[in-house]
Amino acid sequence: MADVAVRAGVSHQTVSRVLNNPETVRPDTRERVLAAIGELGYRRNTAARALVTRRTRLIGVVNPGEARFGPTNTTVAIEEAAREAGYATTVTVIRDARAATIQAALDHFLSLGVDGIVVVAARSQVAAAAERLAGELPVVMVAAGLRSTSSLHVVAVDQELGARLATRHLIDLGHTEIVHVSGPNDWFDARARVAGWRREMEQAGLEVSPLVAGGWDGIQGYDLAHRFVRERRVPHAVFAANDQMALGMLRAFYEAGVRVPEDVSVVGFDDIAGSEYFTPPLTTVRQPFAAVGRRCLEVVLGALDGGRPSTTLIPPELVIRASSGPLPSSTPV
């Protein structure tokens, strides 16, 4: 920093302000300092900075070890938000809630001196175990359906609202029989989507169809749709818990000669890449992962400055495409 100051003809305090609060430095001075930084190849010494500020600018991220759309995109969004804020992330995987696994993750993060932890808690078992991390440093839980506690912060996509948006869309199209094919019951997101579908149906005064247990994979949607056809009970509308199952259903209905949306409307959840190129393009619910990542960082940094635990639910967006249509005039096969 001293070399940069000499090259730019300023004090080292000015160099520090350019790096930390650039808006407080005159533009011409700022440009001179940045040019000197570029010429000298200056890089901050994060270890030295941590000794002074008592912050490592390192965030620990707990991933559930699921190569699924939601957990993967949430983890990526947190890393991107951290990098934009000048922080780095270190990721550890917790696949189960055993005490040894949790303790190993805690010891790993504490040894690195992380400033805070974000837990992407897809399954309820991981969330329950990860709460034990909240005693020693800020912990943000990304889990729909949880609420903040005296030491735990919660940030999540409002999964229940997303399910209500999908269900309301089908109701507005005239559908009264809307079947929900759910995700695994031990996933927070799946349970919240079931709750949203059920509450929207009840609020509309409609009979709630029996829940159809599915999963997250296309084969499960494919098999269920073929079963509907085989048993001659294809519903007027299906709300699938994710786009992969919806894709499997579209394929099965096509093979059986059941038209979408003329005979049955299909709505998914996630808006995965390529869902607009399904046949037909899929109506779905888009999750705001970038907003979740940014909010997680805001909460961690706020907690470091004494902020109280809070719960933040970020609304998703309904994306209407061609797979959903009005109630058919005749009953499907």
C-alpha positions in Angstrom: 0.0 0.0 0.0 2.9 2.3 0.7 4.3 1.7 -2.7 1.0 2.5 -4.3 0.8 5.7 -2.3 4.2 6.8 -3.5 3.5 5.9 -7.1 0.1 7.8 -7.0 1.5 10.8 -5.0 -1.0 10.4 -2.2 -1.0 9.2 1.4 -1.5 5.6 2.3 -4.8 6.7 4.1 -6.1 7.8 0.7 -5.2 4.5 -0.9 -7.1 2.8 2.0 -10.2 5.0 1.3 -10.0 4.2 -2.4 -10.1 0.4 -1.6 -12.7 0.6 1.1 -14.8 3.8 0.6 -14.1 4.9 -3.0 -17.1 7.3 -3.0 -15.2 9.5 -0.5 -12.3 10.1 -2.8 -12.3 12.7 -5.7 -12.6 10.9 -9.1 -9.3 12.2 -10.4 -7.4 11.0 -7.3 -9.3 7.7 -7.3 -8.3 7.1 -11.0 -4.7 7.9 -10.1 -4.6 5.4 -7.3 -6.3 2.7 -9.3 -3.8 3.2 -12.1 -1.0 2.8 -9.6 -2.6 -0.4 -8.2 -2.8 -1.8 -11.7 0.8 -0.9 -12.6 2.2 -2.4 -9.4 0.0 -5.5 -9.3 -1.1 -4.7 -5.7 -3.3 -7.2 -3.9 -4.7 -6.9 -0.4 -3.2 -9.1 2.3 -6.4 -10.6 3.6 -4.5 -12.3 6.6 -3.1 -9.0 7.7 -6.5 -7.3 7.2 -8.2 -9.9 9.4 -5.7 -9.2 12.2 -6.7 -5.6 12.2 -10.5 -5.9 11.6 -11.0 -9.2 13.4 -12.9 -10.4 10.3 -11.7 -12.9 7.8 -14.3 -11.9 5.1 -14.9 -15.6 4.8 -18.4 -17.1 4.9 -19.0 -20.8 5.5 -21.7 -22.5 3.4 -23.3 -25.8 4.4 -24.6 -27.7 1.4 -26.8 -30.7 1.8 -24.9 -32.7 -0.8 -27.9 -32.8 -3.1 -27.2 -32.3 -6.9 -30.7 -30.8 -7.2 -31.9 -27.6 -8.8 -32.8 -25.7 -5.7 -29.8 -26.5 -3.4 -27.3 -26.1 -6.2 -28.6 -22.8 -7.5 -28.9 -21.4 -3.9 -25.3 -22.3 -3.1 -24.1 -20.7 -6.4 -26.2 -17.5 -5.6 -24.7 -17.2 -2.2 -21.1 -17.6 -3.5 -21.8 -14.9 -6.2 -23.3 -12.5 -3.7 -20.4 -13.0 -1.3 -17.9 -12.3 -4.1 -19.7 -9.2 -5.1 -19.6 -8.0 -1.5 -15.8 -8.7 -1.2 -16.2 -12.0 0.7 -15.1 -15.5 -0.1 -16.9 -18.7 0.7 -15.9 -22.1 1.8 -18.4 -25.0 1.3 -18.8 -28.1 3.4 -21.3 -30.9 2.8 -23.6 -32.3 5.5 -25.5 -35.3 4.1 -26.9 -36.5 7.4 -27.6 -35.2 10.9 -25.2 -37.4 12.9 -23.4 -35.6 15.7 -20.0 -36.4 14.3 -20.9 -34.9 10.9 -22.2 -31.7 12.5 -19.2 -31.4 14.8 -16.7 -31.9 11.9 -18.4 -29.1 10.0 -18.4 -26.8 13.0 -14.7 -27.5 13.7 -13.8 -26.9 10.1 -15.5 -23.5 10.0 -14.2 -22.4 13.4 -10.6 -23.4 12.4 -10.9 -21.1 9.4 -12.3 -18.3 11.4 -15.4 -17.7 9.2 -17.4 -14.6 9.9 -20.7 -16.4 9.6 -22.4 -19.5 8.2 -25.2 -20.0 5.7 -26.9 -23.4 5.8 -28.7 -24.5 2.7 -31.1 -26.8 4.5 -33.0 -28.9 2.0 -34.0 -31.6 4.4 -35.4 -31.1 7.9 -32.8 -33.4 9.5 -29.9 -31.2 8.3 -31.7 -28.0 9.6 -32.4 -29.5 13.0 -28.7 -30.5 13.4 -27.3 -27.2 11.9 -29.1 -25.1 14.6 -26.4 -26.2 16.9 -24.0 -24.1 14.9 -25.8 -20.9 15.9 -24.3 -20.6 19.3 -20.8 -19.2 18.4 -21.3 -17.1 15.3 -24.1 -15.8 13.0 -26.0 -18.6 11.2 -28.5 -18.0 8.4 -30.7 -21.0 7.5 -32.1 -21.2 4.0 -35.2 -23.3 4.6 -38.8 -22.7 3.8 -41.2 -23.2 6.7 -38.7 -22.3 9.4 -38.9 -19.2 11.6 -36.0 -17.3 13.2 -35.1 -18.0 16.8 -33.1 -16.1 19.4 -29.9 -17.1 17.6 -30.9 -18.2 14.1 -31.7 -16.2 11.0 -33.9 -17.5 8.2 -34.0 -16.6 4.5 -36.0 -18.5 2.0 -38.0 -18.4 -1.2 -41.7 -18.3 -0.2 -42.4 -21.8 -1.5 -45.9 -21.8 -0.1 -46.7 -18.6 -2.0 -45.3 -20.1 -5.2 -47.6 -23.1 -4.9 -50.5 -20.8 -4.3 -49.7 -18.8 -7.4 -49.6 -22.0 -9.5 -52.8 -23.3 -8.0 -54.6 -20.0 -8.3 -53.6 -19.8 -12.0 -55.3 -23.1 -12.6 -58.4 -22.1 -10.7 -58.6 -18.9 -12.6 -58.6 -21.0 -15.8 -61.8 -22.7 -14.5 -60.2 -25.9 -13.1 -61.9 -27.3 -10.0 -60.0 -30.7 -9.8 -56.3 -29.9 -9.4 -54.1 -32.8 -8.4 -50.7 -32.1 -6.7 -47.9 -34.5 -7.3 -45.6 -33.8 -4.4 -41.9 -33.9 -3.7 -40.3 -36.0 -0.9 -41.9 -35.3 2.4 -38.6 -34.7 4.3 -37.8 -31.7 2.1 -38.8 -28.3 3.3 -39.7 -27.0 -0.1 -41.9 -30.0 -0.9 -43.9 -29.6 2.3 -44.3 -25.9 1.8 -45.6 -26.5 -1.8 -48.1 -29.0 -0.5 -49.3 -26.5 2.1 -49.7 -23.8 -0.5 -51.7 -26.0 -2.9 -54.0 -27.2 -0.2 -54.6 -23.7 1.3 -55.4 -22.2 -2.1 -57.9 -24.9 -2.9 -59.5 -24.5 0.5 -59.7 -20.8 0.2 -61.4 -21.2 -3.2 -64.0 -23.5 -1.6 -62.8 -26.4 -3.7 -62.5 -30.1 -2.7 -58.9 -31.0 -2.1 -57.9 -34.0 -4.1 -55.9 -36.8 -2.4 -52.2 -35.9 -2.4 -50.1 -37.9 -5.0 -46.7 -38.8 -3.6 -44.0 -38.2 -6.3 -40.4 -37.2 -5.9 -38.0 -34.9 -7.8 -37.2 -37.0 -10.9 -38.7 -37.2 -14.4 -39.2 -40.9 -14.2 -41.6 -40.5 -11.3 -43.7 -38.0 -13.2 -43.6 -40.2 -16.3 -44.8 -43.3 -14.3 -47.5 -41.5 -12.5 -49.0 -40.0 -15.7 -49.0 -43.4 -17.3 -50.8 -44.7 -14.3 -53.4 -42.0 -14.5 -54.0 -43.0 -18.2 -54.0 -46.7 -17.4 -56.5 -46.3 -14.6 -58.6 -43.9 -16.7 -58.5 -41.1 -14.2 -56.5 -38.3 -15.9 -57.3 -35.1 -13.9 -58.2 -31.8 -15.6 -55.1 -30.2 -14.1 -51.9 -31.3 -12.4 -49.5 -29.2 -10.4 -46.2 -31.0 -10.2 -43.8 -30.2 -7.4 -40.9 -29.5 -9.8 -40.2 -29.2 -13.5 -38.5 -32.5 -13.9 -41.6 -34.4 -12.8 -43.7 -32.2 -15.1 -41.4 -33.0 -18.0 -41.9 -36.7 -17.3 -45.7 -36.2 -17.3 -45.6 -34.3 -20.6 -43.8 -37.2 -22.2 -46.2 -39.8 -20.8 -49.3 -37.9 -21.8 -47.9 -37.4 -25.3 -47.3 -41.1 -25.7 -50.8 -41.9 -24.5 -52.4 -39.4 -26.9 -53.6 -37.2 -24.0 -53.3 -33.5 -25.2 -51.7 -30.8 -23.0 -53.3 -28.4 -22.3 -56.5 -29.4 -24.2 -57.2 -32.5 -22.1 -55.0 -31.8 -19.1 -53.1 -28.7 -17.9 -49.7 -29.3 -16.4 -47.8 -26.7 -14.2 -44.4 -27.2 -12.7 -42.1 -25.5 -10.3 -38.5 -24.1 -10.6 -38.4 -22.8 -14.2 -35.3 -24.9 -15.0 -33.2 -24.0 -18.0 -35.0 -25.1 -21.1 -38.5 -25.4 -19.7 -39.7 -22.9 -22.3 -38.6 -25.5 -24.9 -40.6 -28.4 -23.5 -43.5 -29.6 -25.7 -45.6 -27.6 -24.9 -43.6 -24.9 -23.2 -44.1 -25.3 -19.4 -46.0 -23.0 -17.1 -44.0 -23.0 -13.9 -42.8 -21.0 -10.9 -39.5 -19.2 -11.1 -37.4 -19.0 -7.9 -35.3 -15.8 -7.3 -32.1 -17.5 -6.3 -29.9 -14.3 -6.8 -32.1 -12.4 -4.4 -31.8 -15.2 -1.8 -28.0 -15.1 -2.1 -27.9 -11.3 -1.7 -30.2 -11.4 1.3 -28.2 -14.1 3.0 -25.1 -11.9 2.8 -27.0 -8.9 4.1 -28.3 -10.8 7.1 -24.8 -12.2 7.9 -23.2 -8.8 7.7 -26.0 -7.2 9.7 -25.7 -9.9 12.4 -21.9 -9.1 12.6 -22.9 -5.5 13.4 -25.4 -6.6 16.1 -28.6 -7.2 14.0 -31.3 -9.3 15.6 -32.4 -12.6 14.1 -35.1 -12.2 11.4 -37.1 -14.2 8.9 -37.1 -13.2 5.2 -39.4 -14.8 2.7 -38.7 -13.8 -0.9 -41.6 -14.1 -3.4 -41.3 -16.3 -6.5 -42.8 -15.5 -9.9 -45.4 -17.4 -11.9 -44.3 -17.9 -15.5 -47.3 -18.7 -17.7 -46.7 -20.7 -20.9 -48.6 -23.0 -23.1 -48.9 -26.1 -20.9 -51.8 -24.7 -19.0 -55.2 -23.8 -20.5 -58.9 -23.5 -19.8 -61.0 -26.3 -18.3 -61.7 -28.7 -21.2 -65.3 -29.0 -22.3 -65.2 -32.8 -22.2 -63.7 -35.2 -19.7 -60.2 -36.7 -20.7 -59.6 -40.4 -21.0 
